[in-house]
Amino acid sequence: MADRKLVSRSKKVLFYGIPSTSVDTTTYVYKRMKGFTDVSTSKNSKEYTRQYVDELFEQTDVTGYSPSTSYGFDQYTGDAVHDDIVKITDEELVGNDAVRPLILVDLSAAGATGKTAPAIKRDYAVIPDSEGGSLDAYTYTGNFRAKGDKVKGTATTADDWQTITFEETTSE
C-alpha cells in the first residue's frame, strides 16, 4: 500500500475560457478559476430501468450522461473569470453567448510536470442561479451544464498554472 497517495483537491485545477474576439473568429484565453468556494461535478447519469415478467428484480443500464458542475464564488474585482460570469449573469446572456469552455487539468496524474499535465476540455452553458447570498462578500452561484463531448489533451503553462494553452490528443 506504499504506492497509494491521497489526491489533494488543489491538484485538479479548472481553467475557464475568456472569449477574445477578432474579426472572423472567437479564441479563448484560459485562466485559472480562483476564489471559487464550490466547483463540484455531478455526472447526472441517464438510466434505463425495466423489470422483465420472468424475473423478480429490476435491471438498470446507463444510457447516457448529462454532466453539470456547480459553482460558487466570492466576487473579486479585476478577476477576468469572475467578470465574465458576472456579465453573463447581469446581462442575462442566452444561447451561444453564455457558452464557455472549461479545462480540467490533473496536476497529480502520471506524466504531469511543472509545465505540462493531462487535461480534459469541454464546452459548457453557464447557468446562473443566485447572487448576493452572503453578508461577508458578494457571491454568485450557478451551474456549468455540458454542451458537448469531452476532448482529451495536454495543458501547458508558462506562468506557474495561472494560464494555459491546450493541445488536443490525436488518436491514430
Steps between C-alpha positions, in 0.01 A plus 500: 500500500803730499419609142158642597479878535205719586428745217466855628206700361745775407670260253195502269488853370229656281567758231228717344501623141475878478388598149741707293314604186675595181338590171425148380524270800483465874801362678535445873753589763492229768528646850511316831173512693592669831284602795248221443339350810326223305592315182354151523390278213191282476491242221118495487491150353205414279355159581284245325328286762259215432370184656440194290195288578706188564731666756449624857733798468554805285794549268664834439735618228671835463394651167662840516628788708410864550795634701476823693742681725362724772690818573512761771745786542570810702516781245837671464554805282769466237442124459425428132319173575273663758442797268389271216259294714360821655447641148313184393288525818432875503435532127295177502687368196350200322592242237856497371571827683484302827720205392859475622766228486637361827820299526570269794875455549616204711826605664509167691485279189783279382709699256413840647796737529543856618406623153272236343219275622216289362180699453137462394316777316125535457262780404241596761194724517539741792173476695484774768296426812536762772708794611558696820424213739762593761549792737878453494566530127294537184451147368379334181381141455385290207582202283707425195298253286673287237459608136702229329747217524816497707823566313817346645827682469796662667514834680819702494588800716770764498382685814470238776145389407338844493417465128531206263498397139324178402600251233259224408633144510489349154410136473646297218 
